[in-house]
Amino acid sequence: MTLNISPSVFNKYYELIDETFDIFGVPCKLVSIEKKEIIIQTPDNNFPNVNTIRRNGGGGGYNIGTKTIKEVETLTDIQLKVYHDPKQWINISEAVKVPDGSIQTIAKMSDLQKILNSKKLIVNSDLDFFKDKRFVRWGDYTPMGIKQNRYFTCFWNRAS
C-alpha cells in the first residue's frame, strides 16, 4: 500500500516551520575571517639620492612597498533558533557527549554554506551583554525535519 501525500501538505509544513524562525528565532551574527592584503607604500631607493615610486603602467597600484596580510572579521546577520538548555535539544542521542556550555542551533538549509564558512557565532547579537559570548561549531551539522532537506541542526561550543 502506497501512501500519496499531496505536495501542498509539505508546502504548508515548510511555511509553518519557516514562520517559527520569525517567532522563536534569535538574531545572531556569523563571524568570518577575511584575509586582506594591505600595501604600505615606501619609496624605492635603488638610485642614490633619488626617491622614486614606480607606478603600474596606467593602473592605480604601485610596484613597490611591503605587503601585509591582515585578518579582518566580517559579521553576517542570521536568524537561528538557539537552545541553551540540553533538555530542550532536538534529536540528540544519549551517546553524544557535548561539552558543558554548548548550545544547539537550528537553521535553514539555505544558510548552510554561510555557517560552514564561518569561524564563530555570536548569539543574541541584539543584546549588548552577549557581544563577548562567542561559540565555535562543534562537530558536523545534521539534517532534520520532513525529508531532511530544508533544515539542519548543529552544536556550538563556547569559544575561549
N, C-alpha and C positions, 0 to 999 in steps of 0.2 A: 504494500500500500504506500503510495507516494503522497506526500503532503505538499500541496501547492499553496504557497503564501504569496499574496499579491505584493508587488513592489511598493505599493502605496503604504503598506504596513511598515516596511523598512524605512521609507521616507519619513513617516510620522515619528518613528522611533528616533531617527537621527535628528529630526527637528527638535524634539523634546530634550534630548541629551545635549544638543548644542546650546539650548536655552539655559541649561543648568550651569554652563560656564559663565554666563552673564549674571546669574543669580548667586551662585556659590563660589565663583571664581575669584581669585586673588590677583591683583596687579603685581607682576613680578618683572624683573629685568634679567636678561641673559647677559653675562659678561664674556665678551670675546676679546682675544688679544690679536691686534693687528700690528704687523711689523712695518714700520715706515723708515725710509732712508732719508736722513737729514744730511744735506750737503752744507758744510761750513766753508765759506769762501775765504781763501787765503791767497795772497799774491804769490805768483810763480817767480822765484828768484834765480832762474837759470842764467840770467845775464847779470854781470856785476853792475851795481849802481842803477839798475833799471827794474822797476816793479811793473810787471805786465800781468794782465788777466786775459787769457785766450778764451774767446767765445766759440761756441759751436757754430759752424757755418750757417748763419741765418736763423738758428734756433735761439731760444731764450736761456738755455743752460750754459754751464761752464765746464771746460775740460779739466779744471784743476780743483784742488780743495780736498779736504779729508771727508770721508763718508762715515756717518754714524748711523747704526741701525737702532731705532728706538721702538720699544714695545708700548703701544698705546691701547688702553682699554676702550672698547666700543660697547655701549649699552643698548640693548634691544628690548623694547616693551613686549610683554607677552601676558596673556591671561591664562592662569593654571588653577586647577583645583589642588589645594595643598592640604595634606593631612599630617599633623604633628604627633598625634597620639597613635601608637602602634595598634591599639584596639580598633581603630577606625580604618586601618589599612585594608585595601581591597585585593582579593586574590593572592594572598600571601600564605605560603605553607609554613608549618612549624619547623621544617627542615632548614629554612633560610634564616641565618643569624645576621641580622642587620645591626651595625654598631649603634650604641646609645647616641641620642641627639640627632638621629636621622629623621628624614621626612620622606613622604611619598607624594609624588605629583601625578596628576592625570592630565594629559594634553591631547590635542587633536593631531592626527597623523600629518596634517598639512604643516605642522610646526616641528616635525621630527628632525629635519635637516638642521634647522636653527639650533635646536637643543644639542644635537650631536656635535655641532661645530663650536659650541660654547665651552668655556673653561669653568665657569662658575655661575651660580644663580643667587640672586637677591630676591627673597620673598617679601611680600607686603611692602613693596617699594614705595608705596604712597605714605607710609608711616616712618617718620624720621628715626625713631629708635631702632628700626630694623635695618637701617642702611649698612651697618657694620657687620651684620649677620650674613655670612656667605656660605654657600654649600657647593660641594663638588659632586658630580654624578658618581654614584656607586653602583657598579655592575652594569648590566645591559638593560635596555628597555624591553617591555613585554607588551605585545598587542593585547587588546581586550575589547569586550563588547560583542554584540552580534556580528558575525562574520569576521571579527578581529581585523578589520581593515580601515577603521575610522578613528580609533582612539588607542592610546597606549599609556602605560604607567612606567615610571622609573623612580628609583630611590636616590636620595641625595644625602651625603654625609657632611656634617659641619666642617667647614674649612678651618684650618688652624692659622 
